[in-house]
Amino acid sequence: MPEMRFVIAWPDGREETCYSPSLVIREFFEEGQTYPIRDFLDRSRKALTIASDRVEAKYGYPCSLARGQLARIEEGGSLFLADVDARVRCESFIL
């Protein structure tokens, strides 16, 4: 199963490299695009859940790395939920 990383920029400009055990991230995000914080969190939940489910289908157990990444994204995103203008940018994909 091909894994990948994707680089995001939080609304405060801080960049973070995130992990996915599947290329499904490319179906939810586009390089150079920005997403409102709530939309970004929703897309991340969907994409990383699908990625973890694909691991489970293949190996018999969910991907703890995908679940951990989602937890970090949700924690980081929670800092910006009060700002209705907060946007997250998908900087790049790393295969």
Beta strands, then each sheet from edge to edge (+ up, - down):
strand 1: 4-9
strand 2: 15-20
strand 3: 34-36
strand 4: 87-94
sheet 1: 2+ 1- 4+ 3-
end
